[in-house]
Amino acid sequence: MRELVILSYSSIATPSHNHHHHHHHNHNPIKPFKPNTTTKLSPSKPPQPQPQPQPPISTLNSPSPLLSSRHTLHLKYYANLASKLAEQGKLQDFAMIVETVIVSGADASQFVSALSVELVAKGISVGLREGKVRSVIEVLRKVEQLGVAPLKLFDGSTMELLGNEFYRIVQCGKVEEVVEFMEILAGFRFSIKELLKSSDIIRACVDKRNPKLAIRYACILPYGHILFSTIIHEFGKKGDLVSALTAYEASKQHLTGPNMYVYRTIIDVCGLCGDFMKSRYIYEDLLKQKITPNIYVFNSLMNVNAHDLSYILHVHKNMRKLGVMEDMASYNILLKACCLAGRVDMAQYIYMEVQHLESTGVLKLDVFTYSTIVKVFADAKLWQMALHIKEDMLSAGVAPNTVAWSSLIRACANAGLVERAIQLFDEMLLAGCEPNTQCCNILLDACVETCQFDRAFRLFQSWMGGRVSETIGECNINLNAEQGDKNCSTSVPTGISTSHLLNYPRKFPFTPTTATYNILMKACGTDYYRAKALMNEMRVVGLSPNNISWSILIDICGGSGNVEDAIRIFRYMLGAGIQPDVIAYTTAIKVCVESENLKLAFSLFEEMKNYQIRPNMVTYNTLLRARSRYGSLDEVQQCLSVYQDMRRAGYKPNDYYLEELIEEWCEGVIQDDNQNKEEFSSCNKTYLGRPQSLLLEKIAMHLQKSNSESLTIDLKGLTKVEARIVVLAVLRMFKENYHTHGHSVKDDILITFGISKAVTDPATHNFEVKSAIIKLLQDELGLEVLLAGPRNALNKKKNSESLLESDLNFEQLTRRKSLLTELESSTRRPDVVQRLKVTRKSLQHWLQRRLGAIRR
């Protein structure tokens, strides 16, 4: 019996044909077959291995023995061999044999008829168990080329094995391979949706931030158009708007027509990621493509842009033009926008319109509509109107939900009506509606805001039942005595029944949150140790104190006068894993200001800016009101710097308050001269306190310069009062720099004038400003003032000699008359006299006199 021995990395030999001329035949070489191991088979009539070397390349075009009908036996042999290899899991070897048959041009049908499908299927199962998915796919490719449907090789158990292997590969992070395999299998008419959950593939693509791969996968499935929206939404949930938009653009290439669900989803994702402008661009793009969005797309667009009432009113108007009628959700979103914008009047109008539509049977008001309009009135502190809506709800047979009850309770709480709020809370329980923690917190906060601290603790105790801690109990027992000096009612008012505070008609589950404990901490007043005990209690029940908790503790500690410990607590926050936010910094700054430690307050302000923490309105106002008067140039410059930061941040400071302080500081330049300044008192400041204070900006601009840079004073656009303050501010800076650092004036000072657009008579106004400045400089300060223009040389010649102190008044009157005469003649020619000049010599003399007076 002859044996065919197949050696590793050798070619398969064509079996001999028992012909005495077999060594003269030109055999067509078969593609090399390289099995993984040496295989020894003993068929019934196995051909002997060829002793000759492989045929040369030149024999490739020679007819193959496999093409001959007499070689049918050989095809059956190879089919048998391939089946055996497949059964043993040697899928690569099987694929090579099949490729050899295909390349040789032999009759594949004979090979297929002799091939054992059962053994090949068995081998595929073995390959899948061993994780050889790529080899299995290659086998399926070759089998398909033979004309055999790959699905015939798979039964239910094999499909399950394939699905499990795909899941394993996805879990290893190789989702790209799985999608590639699925694309191939889809070509073989496999049911891809049964192999693996689509959510697993999409989640893996989202984790890899690969939207194009997710779209490739969706295109394999028959319901891919539905998956497009899921893919976009999943990227949006991750906050990855760029990938969501990429998926959106890719999906449009595969959609046969408008898909409103996709449009709605991408708009919702824009809102989820905080880019409302992108949602508007998508909407405009749809209109350009002549696509009319449906009501759901319009509702999503309006909801994403609910913070901009004017825009959604524009969208609503356009919606009607396109013939898309509103549903109840549309009106709810409009009410929500009115609530956010504080437009109670428009909310009332919309509510009346909806009521009319309900009366005609077009729409039916739902609980969300009522809850939203109640919230509108609650935020506006219109508690009576909110209660009226509640009556409308009950009349319509709509039971208020937790949101509606919470809004009603907040409406009364915001108005300080604690008793009415508690009554509504009781009604809520009797109606069978369980309050959530937020609703309970509203009630507690109402008690704290009205200084009913003891009542807040009693409410908390009744809700907790037997779970009340010793800390709460001690607070409840001792709080009245501790808070007696606060002029606040810490207990329930006389004549009010307190039975409901301890025994509610219906128990409900209550789980306190960090916000709950924060409210109770505020109820501790200035008792730092009790507030600290509550913070510890938070940790005991599994809660973590947040920035607000620490800020309250800092405020309580600072309020008790212990500033050092308050700052220590502030520094300890980082050690506790809490990064101080703007509230914590503002609280610490407030503590420093109240203790008059302004150096530390401004140091904390600079620190928070270094940490990229943006100050808020309270922060700025706390610092700007830190001083009741300014003593030095540094203090003024410091506050003006805060003022400018506040302006750049978009906040509107109280200009009038700051102007008052700066004016007082500026007038200190002439405080020893006992001059009558009634003309320039605060009651005459017609132009001060304007929305954008030009005065403060001018002062800040000049005081930020050095002595050498401040030799030009720009008074354009200022009134005579404002111009006076700016000039005094610059002179005060010169004085302090001279007295403190010895910096002298290096040149003359030039003062430029201009005309405000708001002035009805520019020429007269300009003359009055110049006259006021000349009077200030000459009469009140004794400085030498010249007209800087064509006649400057003459003026300088007439006043070339320095003024003696004893002759100063006479010379002032003479020079003032001369200057005023020239000013009057120049009002018809404003381009002739543009500036005044204060001579360096008189300035230096003035500074020396001031220094001598101080030393004396």
Buried (B, 14 or more C-beta within 10 A) or exposed (E): EEEBEBEEEBBBBBBEBEEEEBEEBBBBBBBEBBBBEEBEBEBEEBBEBBEEEBBEEEBEEEEBBBEEEEBBEBBBBBBBBBBBBBBBBBBBBBBBBBBBBBEBEBBBEBBBEBBBBEBBBBBBBBBBEEEBBBBBBBBBBBBBEBEBEBBEBBEEEBBBBBBBBBBEBBEEEBBBBBBBBBBBBBEBEBEBEEBBEBEBBBBBBBEBBBBEBBBBBBBBBEEBBBBBBBBBBBBBEBEBBEBBBBBBEBBBEBEEEBBBBBBBBBBBBBBBBEBBEBBBEBBEEBEEEEBBBBBBBBBBBBBBBBEBBEBBBEBBEBBEEEEBEBBBBBBBBBBBBBBBBEBBEBBBEBBEBBBEBBEEEEBEBBBBBBBBBBBBBBBBBBBEBBBEBBEBBEEBEBEBBBBBBBBBBBBBBBBBBBEBBBBBBEBBBEEEBBBBBBBBBBBBBBBBBBBBBBBBBBBBBBBBEEEBBEBBEEBBEEBEEBBEEEEBBBBBEEEEEEEBBEEBEEEEEBEBBBBBBBBBBBBBBBBBEBBBBBBEBBEEEEBEBBBBBBBBBBBBBBBBEBBEBBBEBBEBBEEEEBEBBBBBBBBBBBBBBBBEBBEBBBEBBEBBEEEEBEBBBBBBBBBBBBBEEBEEBEBBBBBBBBBBBBBEEEBEBEBEEBBBBBBBBBBBBBEEEEBEBEEBEEEEBEBBBBEEBBBBBBBBBBBBEEBEEBBBBBBEBBBBBBBBBBBBBBBBBBBBBBBEEEBBBEEBBBBEBBBBEEBEEBEEBBBBBBBBBBBBBBBBBBBBBBBBBEBBEEBBEEBEEEBEEEEBEEBBEBBBEBBBEBBEEBBEEBEBBBBBBBBBBBBBBBBEBBEEEEEE
